[in-house]
Amino acid sequence: MVGKRVRRAALIAFCIAAGACPAWAGDVPVISRQISDFKIGSSQTTFGSLEFLGGLEMVSSKALFGSLSSIRFRPDQKHFVVVLDTGQWLTGSVERDVKGRLSGLADVEITPMKNSAGRSFEGKGHMDAEGLALDGDRILVSFEQDHRVDVYPDPGFAESSAIATLPILIPRKMLSENRGIETITVAPASSPLKGGVVIVSERGLDSDGNRLAAILSGPLKGRFTVVRDGSFDVTDGAFLPNGDLLLLERRFNMAEGIGMRLRRVKGADIRPGAVVDGELLLEGNFNSQIDNMEGLDAFQAADGTTHLILVSDDNHSILQRNLMLEFRLSERPASN
């Protein structure tokens, strides 16, 4: 969107003038305010199969904090990796209160991402990081504008240049400049996709108006599409343990206002040539504690339940917020 390009250009200009941002890396102080209710003015906690567990509104004195695009948690369910669409890595951990609710962030660090040539913060959309996936000993990052999926070593990603680039299977000419590959995620090894890497575009559409998507690896490698409903765009996705795919959708425009949806696509439906749709799990609007929702992850908590974490992109605007929201999902039998 135009506003996104304008504020990125402004941030780049500021960094060049300051002479600090491309090389800057270090600790980031974050102040968090707890969010107790998802629906504003209501104590309702259950929304269909989802239970709202709490959230955070986060601010920092460091100018680079913000623009959270995608988040992935480590197996300990505490430490996380985030990509910022300004071309930065953000790492840290979540803190919880005595009731187990999110209470803040700790050990937050921001470091510049490096492309395959070892350069950072090149501008012109080259480092517009939008999606993130943890895949064994590597981290996969999807970029839009300069549409691609780059590979980084794990551990060592924050200091390393991109070590490879994956074929995305979708012709780049079918992806709009600023509506590219927002989602990259890895299917469970036990699913029909056998650990395959899946990408979904934000608003790259086929001739029928469906979103372009692809399975980049595994036995079912190939392209498929996702039904587009209304003015919502896909901004992230995460696989559940049973192989179903959760998709985070975002609406953000002046005419209709802000909106967010979560959909659940059956894992068995994802295959080359398929047109998939999904069950609506959750919808939020201006009456909800949401903003420009961009990131989603799912993990199994210590008690075996599935938790979802959602984060927002504040576009470095004083009118928007950096949010982290947590839900618990009521599980159901695996897909057939």
C-alpha positions as semicolon CSV with decimal commas, in nm:
position;residue;x (nm);y (nm);z (nm)
1;M;0,000;0,000;0,000
2;V;0,117;0,358;-0,067
3;G;0,133;0,454;0,300
4;K;0,362;0,161;0,368
5;R;0,604;0,268;0,096
6;V;0,600;0,628;0,217
7;R;0,679;0,548;0,579
8;R;0,949;0,297;0,476
9;A;1,109;0,562;0,257
10;A;1,092;0,809;0,545
11;L;1,254;0,560;0,782
12;I;1,530;0,487;0,531
13;A;1,590;0,860;0,485
14;F;1,610;0,908;0,861
15;C;1,855;0,620;0,896
16;I;2,077;0,750;0,619
17;A;2,080;1,095;0,777
18;A;2,157;0,950;1,119
19;G;2,414;0,713;0,976
20;A;2,316;0,446;1,224
21;C;2,031;0,221;1,127
22;P;2,192;-0,018;0,876
23;A;2,469;-0,110;1,117
24;W;2,272;-0,068;1,439
25;A;2,199;-0,378;1,641
26;G;2,131;-0,422;2,005
27;D;1,897;-0,447;2,299
28;V;1,554;-0,289;2,275
29;P;1,361;-0,179;2,584
30;V;0,993;-0,264;2,550
31;I;0,715;-0,139;2,776
32;S;0,400;-0,353;2,770
33;R;0,044;-0,295;2,885
34;Q;-0,170;-0,602;2,946
35;I;-0,494;-0,645;2,751
36;S;-0,756;-0,842;2,943
37;D;-1,051;-0,835;2,701
38;F;-1,060;-0,906;2,328
39;K;-1,402;-0,749;2,277
40;I;-1,392;-0,388;2,393
41;G;-1,628;-0,326;2,684
42;S;-1,708;-0,696;2,727
43;S;-1,571;-0,966;2,954
44;Q;-1,651;-1,236;2,695
45;T;-1,360;-1,476;2,661
46;T;-1,499;-1,757;2,443
47;F;-1,542;-1,705;2,070
48;G;-1,650;-2,032;1,910
49;S;-1,359;-2,274;1,942
50;L;-1,124;-1,999;2,063
51;E;-1,068;-1,873;2,416
52;F;-0,901;-1,535;2,460
53;L;-0,619;-1,562;2,713
54;G;-0,491;-1,205;2,711
55;G;-0,259;-0,978;2,522
56;L;-0,010;-0,694;2,520
57;E;0,017;-0,346;2,377
58;M;0,387;-0,275;2,329
59;V;0,591;0,043;2,286
60;S;0,962;0,120;2,278
61;S;1,193;0,420;2,282
62;K;1,384;0,263;1,990
63;A;1,257;0,395;1,657
64;L;1,307;0,063;1,477
65;F;1,067;-0,124;1,706
66;G;0,743;-0,186;1,516
67;S;0,632;-0,311;1,174
68;L;0,605;-0,671;1,302
69;S;0,528;-0,888;1,000
70;S;0,555;-1,250;1,116
71;I;0,638;-1,435;1,438
72;R;0,754;-1,789;1,513
73;F;0,808;-1,942;1,854
74;R;1,089;-2,178;1,949
75;P;0,999;-2,522;2,091
76;D;1,018;-2,385;2,446
77;Q;0,710;-2,167;2,365
78;K;0,890;-1,872;2,523
79;H;1,157;-1,750;2,283
80;F;1,056;-1,616;1,944
81;V;1,186;-1,481;1,614
82;V;1,013;-1,195;1,430
83;V;1,078;-1,030;1,095
84;L;1,007;-0,661;1,049
85;D;0,905;-0,536;0,706
86;T;1,177;-0,273;0,736
87;G;1,434;-0,550;0,688
88;Q;1,520;-0,636;1,047
89;W;1,529;-0,942;1,270
90;L;1,370;-0,911;1,614
91;T;1,428;-1,178;1,877
92;G;1,319;-1,204;2,237
93;S;1,106;-1,394;2,484
94;V;0,763;-1,356;2,641
95;E;0,707;-1,312;3,012
96;R;0,397;-1,431;3,197
97;D;0,229;-1,338;3,523
98;V;0,131;-1,579;3,802
99;K;-0,187;-1,669;3,612
100;G;0,008;-1,759;3,299
101;R;-0,107;-1,456;3,102
102;L;0,126;-1,257;2,877
103;S;0,281;-0,979;3,085
104;G;0,570;-0,846;2,879
105;L;0,871;-0,907;2,655
106;A;1,230;-0,966;2,763
107;D;1,573;-0,987;2,597
108;V;1,448;-0,809;2,285
109;E;1,713;-0,747;2,020
110;I;1,690;-0,602;1,670
111;T;1,952;-0,672;1,404
112;P;1,957;-0,585;1,032
113;M;1,886;-0,863;0,784
114;K;2,143;-0,930;0,514
115;N;2,063;-1,030;0,159
116;S;2,262;-1,285;-0,039
117;A;2,525;-1,020;-0,114
118;G;2,568;-0,942;0,256
119;R;2,404;-0,601;0,232
120;S;2,134;-0,460;0,462
121;F;1,861;-0,202;0,429
122;E;1,893;-0,156;0,053
123;G;1,560;0,020;0,006
124;K;1,335;-0,004;-0,302
125;G;1,152;-0,289;-0,133
126;H;1,442;-0,532;-0,159
127;M;1,428;-0,623;0,210
128;D;1,050;-0,605;0,262
129;A;1,031;-0,914;0,483
130;E;0,675;-1,040;0,528
131;G;0,673;-1,410;0,615
132;L;0,885;-1,635;0,836
133;A;0,918;-2,010;0,891
134;L;1,144;-2,220;1,112
135;D;1,245;-2,533;0,924
136;G;1,498;-2,748;1,106
137;D;1,843;-2,595;1,075
138;R;1,726;-2,312;0,853
139;I;1,495;-2,011;0,862
140;L;1,289;-1,921;0,556
141;V;1,185;-1,561;0,491
142;S;0,944;-1,445;0,223
143;F;0,985;-1,098;0,073
144;E;0,747;-0,894;-0,137
145;Q;0,815;-0,625;-0,397
146;D;1,135;-0,817;-0,480
147;H;0,936;-1,141;-0,460
148;R;1,142;-1,430;-0,326
149;V;1,201;-1,676;-0,042
150;D;1,549;-1,656;0,110
151;V;1,714;-1,916;0,333
152;Y;1,917;-1,836;0,646
153;P;2,110;-2,075;0,872
154;D;1,971;-2,150;1,218
155;P;2,149;-2,089;1,447
156;G;2,339;-1,790;1,313
157;F;2,068;-1,626;1,103
158;A;2,105;-1,280;1,259
159;E;2,471;-1,255;1,158
160;S;2,450;-1,439;0,826
161;S;2,372;-1,339;0,472
162;A;2,102;-1,533;0,292
163;I;2,260;-1,864;0,189
164;A;2,007;-1,970;-0,075
165;T;1,685;-1,870;-0,250
166;L;1,395;-2,112;-0,305
167;P;1,196;-2,124;-0,631
168;I;0,849;-1,991;-0,547
169;L;0,662;-2,170;-0,832
170;I;0,434;-1,866;-0,878
171;P;0,525;-1,640;-1,174
172;R;0,642;-1,311;-1,029
173;K;0,438;-1,116;-1,283
174;M;0,124;-1,255;-1,116
175;L;0,221;-1,098;-0,782
176;S;0,144;-0,731;-0,730
177;E;0,433;-0,518;-0,605
178;N;0,310;-0,471;-0,250
179;R;0,072;-0,768;-0,219
180;G;0,315;-1,056;-0,253
181;I;0,408;-1,361;-0,048
182;E;0,284;-1,274;0,300
183;T;0,268;-1,631;0,430
184;I;0,532;-1,901;0,451
185;T;0,491;-2,196;0,684
186;V;0,599;-2,559;0,717
187;A;0,354;-2,848;0,738
188;P;0,396;-3,114;1,008
189;A;0,609;-3,409;0,900
190;S;0,321;-3,642;0,986
191;S;0,074;-3,461;0,757
192;P;0,001;-3,551;0,393
193;L;0,236;-3,267;0,294
194;K;0,522;-3,442;0,482
195;G;0,687;-3,127;0,609
196;G;0,638;-2,936;0,285
197;V;0,691;-2,560;0,272
198;V;0,372;-2,369;0,185
199;I;0,338;-2,009;0,067
200;V;0,023;-1,800;0,022
201;S;0,009;-1,459;-0,145
202;E;-0,159;-1,160;0,011
203;R;-0,347;-1,055;-0,300
204;G;-0,186;-1,220;-0,598
205;L;-0,495;-1,351;-0,778
206;D;-0,568;-1,596;-1,056
207;S;-0,823;-1,534;-1,332
208;D;-1,103;-1,650;-1,100
209;G;-1,007;-1,404;-0,829
210;N;-0,857;-1,665;-0,595
211;R;-0,532;-1,611;-0,405
212;L;-0,222;-1,775;-0,547
213;A;-0,047;-2,030;-0,326
214;A;0,205;-2,310;-0,362
215;I;0,360;-2,612;-0,194
216;L;0,733;-2,560;-0,250
217;S;0,860;-2,900;-0,137
218;G;0,757;-3,251;-0,046
219;P;0,554;-3,518;-0,228
220;L;0,269;-3,280;-0,320
221;K;0,480;-3,000;-0,463
222;G;0,277;-2,768;-0,685
223;R;0,044;-2,470;-0,701
224;F;-0,304;-2,429;-0,552
225;T;-0,532;-2,135;-0,474
226;V;-0,721;-1,999;-0,174
227;V;-1,069;-1,851;-0,206
228;R;-1,074;-1,474;-0,148
229;D;-1,376;-1,343;0,039
230;G;-1,455;-0,973;0,031
231;S;-1,177;-0,724;0,094
232;F;-0,979;-0,941;0,336
233;D;-0,619;-1,030;0,248
234;V;-0,407;-1,315;0,386
235;T;-0,124;-1,186;0,606
236;D;0,011;-1,502;0,772
237;G;-0,053;-1,869;0,835
238;A;0,044;-2,152;1,067
239;F;-0,011;-2,526;1,061
240;L;-0,181;-2,704;1,348
241;P;-0,042;-3,034;1,478
242;N;-0,309;-3,228;1,286
243;G;-0,207;-3,072;0,954
244;D;-0,486;-2,816;0,921
245;L;-0,374;-2,470;0,809
246;L;-0,478;-2,155;0,994
247;L;-0,483;-1,838;0,785
248;L;-0,484;-1,488;0,931
249;E;-0,676;-1,239;0,718
250;R;-0,668;-0,862;0,749
251;R;-0,887;-0,579;0,622
252;F;-0,740;-0,234;0,651
253;N;-0,899;0,046;0,449
254;M;-1,076;0,378;0,502
255;A;-1,408;0,272;0,347
256;E;-1,471;-0,038;0,561
257;G;-1,240;0,018;0,853
258;I;-1,022;-0,234;1,029
259;G;-1,098;-0,606;1,038
260;M;-0,938;-0,941;1,114
261;R;-1,037;-1,301;1,051
262;L;-0,898;-1,645;1,126
263;R;-0,981;-1,933;0,893
264;R;-0,906;-2,305;0,924
265;V;-0,831;-2,495;0,605
266;K;-0,842;-2,875;0,620
267;G;-0,498;-3,016;0,563
268;A;-0,633;-3,293;0,344
269;D;-0,766;-3,030;0,100
270;I;-0,424;-2,878;0,031
271;R;-0,283;-3,032;-0,285
272;P;-0,174;-2,922;-0,634
273;G;-0,460;-2,780;-0,840
274;A;-0,696;-2,746;-0,544
275;V;-0,908;-2,442;-0,465
276;V;-0,931;-2,435;-0,086
277;D;-1,156;-2,247;0,151
278;G;-1,177;-2,259;0,526
279;E;-1,403;-2,253;0,826
280;L;-1,429;-1,910;0,989
281;L;-1,299;-1,936;1,346
282;L;-1,289;-1,572;1,451
283;E;-1,372;-1,227;1,321
284;G;-1,282;-0,896;1,480
285;N;-1,349;-0,533;1,392
286;F;-1,329;-0,187;1,548
287;N;-1,509;-0,326;1,853
288;S;-1,219;-0,566;1,912
289;Q;-0,865;-0,524;2,041
290;I;-0,707;-0,546;1,698
291;D;-0,498;-0,333;1,467
292;N;-0,323;-0,411;1,140
293;M;-0,292;-0,782;1,219
294;E;0,002;-0,934;1,031
295;G;0,159;-1,224;1,221
296;L;0,031;-1,562;1,345
297;D;0,188;-1,864;1,509
298;A;0,049;-2,179;1,671
299;F;0,219;-2,400;1,929
300;Q;0,139;-2,667;2,184
301;A;0,157;-2,544;2,542
302;A;0,292;-2,750;2,831
303;D;-0,058;-2,883;2,906
304;G;-0,096;-3,012;2,548
305;T;-0,344;-2,748;2,433
306;T;-0,290;-2,544;2,118
307;H;-0,220;-2,174;2,165
308;L;-0,229;-1,906;1,896
309;I;-0,026;-1,587;1,905
310;L;-0,118;-1,293;1,680
311;V;0,083;-0,973;1,632
312;S;0,011;-0,645;1,457
313;D;0,214;-0,413;1,235
314;D;0,189;-0,051;1,352
315;N;0,338;0,086;1,028
316;H;0,548;0,312;1,254
317;S;0,238;0,530;1,286
318;I;0,135;0,710;1,605
319;L;-0,224;0,619;1,516
320;Q;-0,158;0,244;1,530
321;R;-0,043;-0,008;1,790
322;N;0,192;-0,302;1,828
323;L;-0,026;-0,578;1,971
324;M;0,033;-0,938;2,077
325;L;-0,281;-1,146;2,138
326;E;-0,308;-1,503;2,268
327;F;-0,590;-1,754;2,221
328;R;-0,639;-2,118;2,314
329;L;-0,792;-2,341;2,046
330;S;-1,029;-2,624;2,131
331;E;-0,888;-2,919;1,941
332;R;-1,080;-3,167;1,731
333;P;-0,991;-3,497;1,563
334;A;-0,736;-3,488;1,285
335;S;-0,845;-3,424;0,927
336;N;-0,925;-3,718;0,705
